[in-house]
């Protein structure tokens, strides 16, 4: 299981050639948990950066 805890939005760019969608880059805490037979066997947590391409309708006009 991977969990991402957003602490900062580094980049927030809307697509210029379309009215819908955006490119986003975040930083924050990333945790990876490994399970075997529903039992937690390992867990690692570090600061990381991740990106998202969003192709849907805008949520608001920010």
Jmol script that loads the backbone (N, CA, C; Angstrom):
load data "model"
ATOM      1  N   UNK A   1       0.837  -1.157   0.000  1.00  0.00           N
ATOM      2  CA  UNK A   1       0.000   0.000   0.000  1.00  0.00           C
ATOM      3  C   UNK A   1       0.899   1.242   0.000  1.00  0.00           C
ATOM      4  N   UNK A   2       0.527   2.228  -0.809  1.00  0.00           N
ATOM      5  CA  UNK A   2       1.265   3.491  -0.865  1.00  0.00           C
ATOM      6  C   UNK A   2       0.335   4.621  -0.449  1.00  0.00           C
ATOM      7  N   UNK A   3       0.787   5.459   0.481  1.00  0.00           N
ATOM      8  CA  UNK A   3      -0.002   6.626   0.872  1.00  0.00           C
ATOM      9  C   UNK A   3       0.834   7.882   0.674  1.00  0.00           C
ATOM     10  N   UNK A   4       0.165   8.931   0.196  1.00  0.00           N
ATOM     11  CA  UNK A   4       0.821  10.206  -0.099  1.00  0.00           C
ATOM     12  C   UNK A   4       0.159  11.282   0.748  1.00  0.00           C
ATOM     13  N   UNK A   5       0.951  11.992   1.532  1.00  0.00           N
ATOM     14  CA  UNK A   5       0.450  13.065   2.388  1.00  0.00           C
ATOM     15  C   UNK A   5       0.957  14.396   1.825  1.00  0.00           C
ATOM     16  N   UNK A   6       0.075  15.113   1.136  1.00  0.00           N
ATOM     17  CA  UNK A   6       0.446  16.370   0.490  1.00  0.00           C
ATOM     18  C   UNK A   6       0.783  17.426   1.531  1.00  0.00           C
ATOM     19  N   UNK A   7       1.981  18.036   1.407  1.00  0.00           N
ATOM     20  CA  UNK A   7       2.382  19.137   2.275  1.00  0.00           C
ATOM     21  C   UNK A   7       2.527  20.435   1.497  1.00  0.00           C
ATOM     22  N   UNK A   8       2.766  20.348   0.162  1.00  0.00           N
ATOM     23  CA  UNK A   8       2.943  21.543  -0.641  1.00  0.00           C
ATOM     24  C   UNK A   8       2.627  21.230  -2.097  1.00  0.00           C
ATOM     25  N   UNK A   9       1.991  22.178  -2.798  1.00  0.00           N
ATOM     26  CA  UNK A   9       1.795  22.072  -4.233  1.00  0.00           C
ATOM     27  C   UNK A   9       2.915  22.879  -4.885  1.00  0.00           C
ATOM     28  N   UNK A  10       3.834  22.186  -5.548  1.00  0.00           N
ATOM     29  CA  UNK A  10       5.001  22.826  -6.152  1.00  0.00           C
ATOM     30  C   UNK A  10       4.633  23.476  -7.479  1.00  0.00           C
ATOM     31  N   UNK A  11       3.856  22.767  -8.309  1.00  0.00           N
ATOM     32  CA  UNK A  11       3.457  23.268  -9.622  1.00  0.00           C
ATOM     33  C   UNK A  11       1.966  23.032  -9.802  1.00  0.00           C
ATOM     34  N   UNK A  12       1.273  24.037 -10.319  1.00  0.00           N
ATOM     35  CA  UNK A  12      -0.157  23.904 -10.656  1.00  0.00           C
ATOM     36  C   UNK A  12      -0.368  24.649 -11.968  1.00  0.00           C
ATOM     37  N   UNK A  13      -0.319  23.916 -13.082  1.00  0.00           N
ATOM     38  CA  UNK A  13      -0.459  24.510 -14.415  1.00  0.00           C
ATOM     39  C   UNK A  13      -1.694  23.959 -15.099  1.00  0.00           C
ATOM     40  N   UNK A  14      -2.553  24.857 -15.539  1.00  0.00           N
ATOM     41  CA  UNK A  14      -3.693  24.433 -16.361  1.00  0.00           C
ATOM     42  C   UNK A  14      -3.221  24.302 -17.799  1.00  0.00           C
ATOM     43  N   UNK A  15      -3.893  23.418 -18.545  1.00  0.00           N
ATOM     44  CA  UNK A  15      -3.568  23.271 -19.956  1.00  0.00           C
ATOM     45  C   UNK A  15      -4.007  24.522 -20.701  1.00  0.00           C
ATOM     46  N   UNK A  16      -3.134  25.062 -21.567  1.00  0.00           N
ATOM     47  CA  UNK A  16      -3.440  26.294 -22.287  1.00  0.00           C
ATOM     48  C   UNK A  16      -4.247  26.042 -23.550  1.00  0.00           C
ATOM     49  N   UNK A  17      -4.114  24.869 -24.144  1.00  0.00           N
ATOM     50  CA  UNK A  17      -4.806  24.591 -25.393  1.00  0.00           C
ATOM     51  C   UNK A  17      -6.160  23.906 -25.187  1.00  0.00           C
ATOM     52  N   UNK A  18      -6.567  23.727 -23.948  1.00  0.00           N
ATOM     53  CA  UNK A  18      -7.865  23.115 -23.640  1.00  0.00           C
ATOM     54  C   UNK A  18      -8.414  23.758 -22.382  1.00  0.00           C
ATOM     55  N   UNK A  19      -9.721  23.773 -22.250  1.00  0.00           N
ATOM     56  CA  UNK A  19     -10.305  24.410 -21.070  1.00  0.00           C
ATOM     57  C   UNK A  19     -10.363  23.479 -19.864  1.00  0.00           C
ATOM     58  N   UNK A  20     -10.083  22.192 -20.072  1.00  0.00           N
ATOM     59  CA  UNK A  20     -10.149  21.221 -18.979  1.00  0.00           C
ATOM     60  C   UNK A  20      -8.783  20.581 -18.764  1.00  0.00           C
ATOM     61  N   UNK A  21      -8.455  20.331 -17.500  1.00  0.00           N
ATOM     62  CA  UNK A  21      -7.251  19.579 -17.188  1.00  0.00           C
ATOM     63  C   UNK A  21      -6.132  20.439 -16.631  1.00  0.00           C
ATOM     64  N   UNK A  22      -5.161  19.741 -16.013  1.00  0.00           N
ATOM     65  CA  UNK A  22      -4.035  20.436 -15.390  1.00  0.00           C
ATOM     66  C   UNK A  22      -2.896  19.453 -15.139  1.00  0.00           C
ATOM     67  N   UNK A  23      -1.699  20.025 -14.944  1.00  0.00           N
ATOM     68  CA  UNK A  23      -0.521  19.276 -14.518  1.00  0.00           C
ATOM     69  C   UNK A  23      -0.183  19.764 -13.112  1.00  0.00           C
ATOM     70  N   UNK A  24      -0.001  18.834 -12.174  1.00  0.00           N
ATOM     71  CA  UNK A  24       0.275  19.191 -10.784  1.00  0.00           C
ATOM     72  C   UNK A  24       1.492  18.431 -10.279  1.00  0.00           C
ATOM     73  N   UNK A  25       2.275  19.084  -9.422  1.00  0.00           N
ATOM     74  CA  UNK A  25       3.415  18.435  -8.769  1.00  0.00           C
ATOM     75  C   UNK A  25       3.330  18.753  -7.278  1.00  0.00           C
ATOM     76  N   UNK A  26       3.453  17.721  -6.460  1.00  0.00           N
ATOM     77  CA  UNK A  26       3.304  17.839  -5.011  1.00  0.00           C
ATOM     78  C   UNK A  26       4.569  17.394  -4.299  1.00  0.00           C
ATOM     79  N   UNK A  27       4.733  17.850  -3.067  1.00  0.00           N
ATOM     80  CA  UNK A  27       5.767  17.299  -2.183  1.00  0.00           C
ATOM     81  C   UNK A  27       5.115  16.990  -0.849  1.00  0.00           C
ATOM     82  N   UNK A  28       5.691  16.022  -0.154  1.00  0.00           N
ATOM     83  CA  UNK A  28       5.150  15.630   1.143  1.00  0.00           C
ATOM     84  C   UNK A  28       5.681  14.279   1.570  1.00  0.00           C
ATOM     85  N   UNK A  29       4.998  13.681   2.502  1.00  0.00           N
ATOM     86  CA  UNK A  29       5.413  12.406   3.063  1.00  0.00           C
ATOM     87  C   UNK A  29       4.844  11.246   2.239  1.00  0.00           C
ATOM     88  N   UNK A  30       5.706  10.290   1.878  1.00  0.00           N
ATOM     89  CA  UNK A  30       5.316   9.093   1.136  1.00  0.00           C
ATOM     90  C   UNK A  30       5.575   7.888   2.031  1.00  0.00           C
ATOM     91  N   UNK A  31       4.559   7.062   2.209  1.00  0.00           N
ATOM     92  CA  UNK A  31       4.687   5.858   3.036  1.00  0.00           C
ATOM     93  C   UNK A  31       4.340   4.635   2.195  1.00  0.00           C
ATOM     94  N   UNK A  32       5.193   3.630   2.252  1.00  0.00           N
ATOM     95  CA  UNK A  32       4.948   2.355   1.574  1.00  0.00           C
ATOM     96  C   UNK A  32       4.879   1.271   2.643  1.00  0.00           C
ATOM     97  N   UNK A  33       3.773   0.531   2.632  1.00  0.00           N
ATOM     98  CA  UNK A  33       3.575  -0.576   3.573  1.00  0.00           C
ATOM     99  C   UNK A  33       3.455  -1.877   2.807  1.00  0.00           C
ATOM    100  N   UNK A  34       4.112  -2.915   3.310  1.00  0.00           N
ATOM    101  CA  UNK A  34       4.060  -4.241   2.708  1.00  0.00           C
ATOM    102  C   UNK A  34       3.307  -5.181   3.642  1.00  0.00           C
ATOM    103  N   UNK A  35       2.380  -5.955   3.057  1.00  0.00           N
ATOM    104  CA  UNK A  35       1.562  -6.877   3.843  1.00  0.00           C
ATOM    105  C   UNK A  35       1.720  -8.297   3.313  1.00  0.00           C
ATOM    106  N   UNK A  36       1.648  -9.248   4.221  1.00  0.00           N
ATOM    107  CA  UNK A  36       1.606 -10.661   3.863  1.00  0.00           C
ATOM    108  C   UNK A  36       0.517 -11.315   4.703  1.00  0.00           C
ATOM    109  N   UNK A  37      -0.461 -11.896   4.036  1.00  0.00           N
ATOM    110  CA  UNK A  37      -1.620 -12.491   4.722  1.00  0.00           C
ATOM    111  C   UNK A  37      -2.285 -11.475   5.661  1.00  0.00           C
ATOM    112  N   UNK A  38      -2.465 -10.251   5.159  1.00  0.00           N
ATOM    113  CA  UNK A  38      -3.094  -9.159   5.914  1.00  0.00           C
ATOM    114  C   UNK A  38      -2.304  -8.717   7.142  1.00  0.00           C
ATOM    115  N   UNK A  39      -1.049  -9.123   7.268  1.00  0.00           N
ATOM    116  CA  UNK A  39      -0.195  -8.695   8.375  1.00  0.00           C
ATOM    117  C   UNK A  39       0.889  -7.756   7.837  1.00  0.00           C
ATOM    118  N   UNK A  40       1.077  -6.627   8.497  1.00  0.00           N
ATOM    119  CA  UNK A  40       2.098  -5.674   8.101  1.00  0.00           C
ATOM    120  C   UNK A  40       3.481  -6.293   8.309  1.00  0.00           C
ATOM    121  N   UNK A  41       4.280  -6.367   7.224  1.00  0.00           N
ATOM    122  CA  UNK A  41       5.613  -6.964   7.317  1.00  0.00           C
ATOM    123  C   UNK A  41       6.727  -5.932   7.218  1.00  0.00           C
ATOM    124  N   UNK A  42       6.447  -4.782   6.591  1.00  0.00           N
ATOM    125  CA  UNK A  42       7.478  -3.753   6.452  1.00  0.00           C
ATOM    126  C   UNK A  42       6.809  -2.408   6.184  1.00  0.00           C
ATOM    127  N   UNK A  43       7.452  -1.333   6.638  1.00  0.00           N
ATOM    128  CA  UNK A  43       6.931   0.015   6.416  1.00  0.00           C
ATOM    129  C   UNK A  43       8.098   0.987   6.286  1.00  0.00           C
ATOM    130  N   UNK A  44       8.058   1.811   5.235  1.00  0.00           N
ATOM    131  CA  UNK A  44       9.092   2.816   4.982  1.00  0.00           C
ATOM    132  C   UNK A  44       8.388   4.141   4.712  1.00  0.00           C
ATOM    133  N   UNK A  45       8.906   5.218   5.305  1.00  0.00           N
ATOM    134  CA  UNK A  45       8.317   6.542   5.111  1.00  0.00           C
ATOM    135  C   UNK A  45       9.428   7.559   4.880  1.00  0.00           C
ATOM    136  N   UNK A  46       9.291   8.358   3.817  1.00  0.00           N
ATOM    137  CA  UNK A  46      10.281   9.381   3.454  1.00  0.00           C
ATOM    138  C   UNK A  46       9.570  10.561   2.814  1.00  0.00           C
ATOM    139  N   UNK A  47      10.256  11.682   2.715  1.00  0.00           N
ATOM    140  CA  UNK A  47       9.763  12.827   1.973  1.00  0.00           C
ATOM    141  C   UNK A  47       9.941  12.545   0.489  1.00  0.00           C
ATOM    142  N   UNK A  48       8.939  12.915  -0.316  1.00  0.00           N
ATOM    143  CA  UNK A  48       9.031  12.649  -1.738  1.00  0.00           C
ATOM    144  C   UNK A  48       8.312  13.695  -2.566  1.00  0.00           C
ATOM    145  N   UNK A  49       8.425  13.552  -3.885  1.00  0.00           N
ATOM    146  CA  UNK A  49       7.760  14.404  -4.865  1.00  0.00           C
ATOM    147  C   UNK A  49       7.002  13.498  -5.820  1.00  0.00           C
ATOM    148  N   UNK A  50       5.758  13.861  -6.150  1.00  0.00           N
ATOM    149  CA  UNK A  50       4.983  13.099  -7.119  1.00  0.00           C
ATOM    150  C   UNK A  50       4.199  14.058  -8.002  1.00  0.00           C
ATOM    151  N   UNK A  51       3.794  13.540  -9.178  1.00  0.00           N
ATOM    152  CA  UNK A  51       3.128  14.350 -10.183  1.00  0.00           C
ATOM    153  C   UNK A  51       1.790  13.740 -10.559  1.00  0.00           C
ATOM    154  N   UNK A  52       0.896  14.596 -11.071  1.00  0.00           N
ATOM    155  CA  UNK A  52      -0.405  14.123 -11.512  1.00  0.00           C
ATOM    156  C   UNK A  52      -0.829  14.914 -12.748  1.00  0.00           C
ATOM    157  N   UNK A  53      -1.320  14.203 -13.761  1.00  0.00           N
ATOM    158  CA  UNK A  53      -1.949  14.836 -14.916  1.00  0.00           C
ATOM    159  C   UNK A  53      -3.454  14.644 -14.727  1.00  0.00           C
ATOM    160  N   UNK A  54      -4.185  15.755 -14.698  1.00  0.00           N
ATOM    161  CA  UNK A  54      -5.629  15.717 -14.470  1.00  0.00           C
ATOM    162  C   UNK A  54      -6.323  16.130 -15.764  1.00  0.00           C
ATOM    163  N   UNK A  55      -7.212  15.274 -16.284  1.00  0.00           N
ATOM    164  CA  UNK A  55      -7.876  15.530 -17.557  1.00  0.00           C
ATOM    165  C   UNK A  55      -9.365  15.802 -17.406  1.00  0.00           C
ATOM    166  N   UNK A  56      -9.829  16.093 -16.204  1.00  0.00           N
ATOM    167  CA  UNK A  56     -11.249  16.327 -15.970  1.00  0.00           C
ATOM    168  C   UNK A  56     -11.607  17.799 -15.976  1.00  0.00           C
ATOM    169  N   UNK A  57     -12.842  18.063 -15.606  1.00  0.00           N
ATOM    170  CA  UNK A  57     -13.333  19.437 -15.501  1.00  0.00           C
ATOM    171  C   UNK A  57     -12.707  20.136 -14.311  1.00  0.00           C
ATOM    172  N   UNK A  58     -12.477  21.453 -14.393  1.00  0.00           N
ATOM    173  CA  UNK A  58     -11.931  22.179 -13.247  1.00  0.00           C
ATOM    174  C   UNK A  58     -12.900  22.152 -12.066  1.00  0.00           C
ATOM    175  N   UNK A  59     -12.327  22.037 -10.863  1.00  0.00           N
ATOM    176  CA  UNK A  59     -13.139  22.022  -9.645  1.00  0.00           C
ATOM    177  C   UNK A  59     -13.544  23.441  -9.272  1.00  0.00           C
ATOM    178  N   UNK A  60     -12.607  24.394  -9.428  1.00  0.00           N
ATOM    179  CA  UNK A  60     -12.899  25.809  -9.169  1.00  0.00           C
ATOM    180  C   UNK A  60     -12.043  26.668 -10.084  1.00  0.00           C
ATOM    181  N   UNK A  61     -12.084  27.944  -9.941  1.00  0.00           N
ATOM    182  CA  UNK A  61     -11.369  28.851 -10.844  1.00  0.00           C
ATOM    183  C   UNK A  61     -10.093  29.401 -10.240  1.00  0.00           C
ATOM    184  N   UNK A  62      -9.420  28.681  -9.342  1.00  0.00           N
ATOM    185  CA  UNK A  62      -8.160  29.148  -8.731  1.00  0.00           C
ATOM    186  C   UNK A  62      -7.052  29.209  -9.741  1.00  0.00           C
TER     187      UNK A  62
END
end "model"
wireframe off; spacefill off
backbone 0.3
color backbone group
